[in-house]
């Protein structure tokens, strides 16, 4: 027997206001940027924890895999937790994704060194295009001030011996 009722939509759970920013780069400081589907702006990989106790590194690896199809734990990659956290106001257009009353997000910054510029497999629900740019140009291209600042840190990490 066929039902005439409309499909029931399950409400999405609220996002946790704890997220990662992963600056993906080559040893030559070429930076991967991906363009958002919803607003068309360029950014690095970002995403929220799935549960409050999820380790930051696990969130970073999951988001990289989900958004660009890359295994951040691969032996040729080096994922580094920079130990930096940004706190910022959640943009009004995204407030509905968070619990009522939540207005700020904490973002943990990671760098992910890959051996060379390479093709990536975008999640089409989230991103429409990607490009590899020299670090200064990438910093000028991203929409988010915290993303630009993180990209501008790359040469300091490289020259300070923090990254190989």
N, C-alpha and C positions, 0 to 999 in steps of 0.2 A: 504494500500500500504506500502510495506517494504522499509525502507531507507537503502541505501548502504554506507552511510557516517559513518565514525568512530565516536565513542562517543566523545563528547567534554569534555575535562577535565577542571574543574574550578580551577584556580590557588589558592593556599592556601594564606590566608592573612599573612602578615609578623607578626612575634612574637613581642610583646612589651618587651623591655629590662628591665622589672620590674617583678621579680619572688619571689616565696616563697620557703623556705626550712623548712620542717616540720619533726622534730625529734620525732618519735613515740616511747614511752617507757612505761614500767610498773613502779610501785612504787619501785620495786627491781632493777631498772635501766637495765632491759633487753631491747634492742633496736631492732626495726624492720628494716631490710634492704631488699630492693627489687633489683633484677638484671635486668638491662636494656636489651631490645631486640636488639638494634642496635650495641652495643659494648661489652655487657656482663659484664659491671662493676656493682658493688654494690653501692647503695645509699639509702638515705632517700627519702621521697616523696618530689618532687619539681615540679614547674610549673609556667608558666607566667600568668600575669593578662590577662583577656579577653578584657578589655578596660582600658584606663589609669586611670579613676576615680574609678575603682572597689576597694572597701575597702580591705586592706590587709587580714583581717580576713575572708572575703568572698572568696577570692582567695584560702586561706589555706584550708577552709572547702570544697570547690569545688574540689580542687586537691586531697585531701584525699579520697573523695567519688569516683572520676573518676579513681584513680590509684589502690585503694585497697578495694573499696566498703564499707568503714566505715563512719558512721555519726559522725563527730567530734563535733557536737552540742548535742549529746546524753548525758543524765544526768550522766551516769557513766564515761564519759570522761571529761578531763579538758584541754582545748586549751588555751595556754598562749603565748601572743606576747612578746617575750623577749626584744623587743625594740632594737635589734641589726640588723645592715645592713652591708652586705659585698658588695664590688664593685670589680669586676674582669673582665679580658679580656675574651671575648667569644672565645671558642676554634675554630680554623679555620674550622674544619669539620662541625660546626654548623652555620657559618657566613651567609650562604645562607638563613637561616630561618628568618633573621632580615633585616630591611630596609638597602639599600646601605649606607655605611658610619658609621653604628652603630657597634662599636667594644667592648663596655663595657656593663655590666649588673649590676643592683642593685638587691640584694637578701635580703629579709626580713626573719628573723629567728623566728620560732615558736617551741614550745614544745607541744606535745599532749600526756598527760598521759592517759593510758587505764588501767583498773583494773587488767588485767593479760595477759599473753601470750595467743594468740588466733589465729585461722585460719583467713586468709584474702582472699578476692576474687580479684585476679589480673586482670588488664586490659591486655589481651593477645597481644594487639597491642603495648604495651609499656614495659611490664615486663614478664620475663619467670619463675621466682622463687622468693621465699621469705625465710627469716630465721630470727629467734630471737637470738640475741647474747648478752652476757654481754657487758656493755658499753665500756670497754677498747678494747675488741676484735672487737667490731663494729667500733670503731674509726680507728683501724688498717686495717680494711677490705675495707672501702669506698675509692673510687677513688679521690673524690674531697677534696682538703685541707680545704675548708670552711665547708664542711660536717663533716670532722674529728674534726675540732676545735669546732663545735657546740656540737657534741656528748661529747667531753671532758669537756664541761661546765655543763653537767647534774648534777654531784655531788654537784657543787657549788649552783645550783638552788635548789636542794633538801635540802642541809644542811642550806642554808640561809633562809629557810622558804618560799621561793617564790612558791614552789609547795607543795601540801599536800601529 
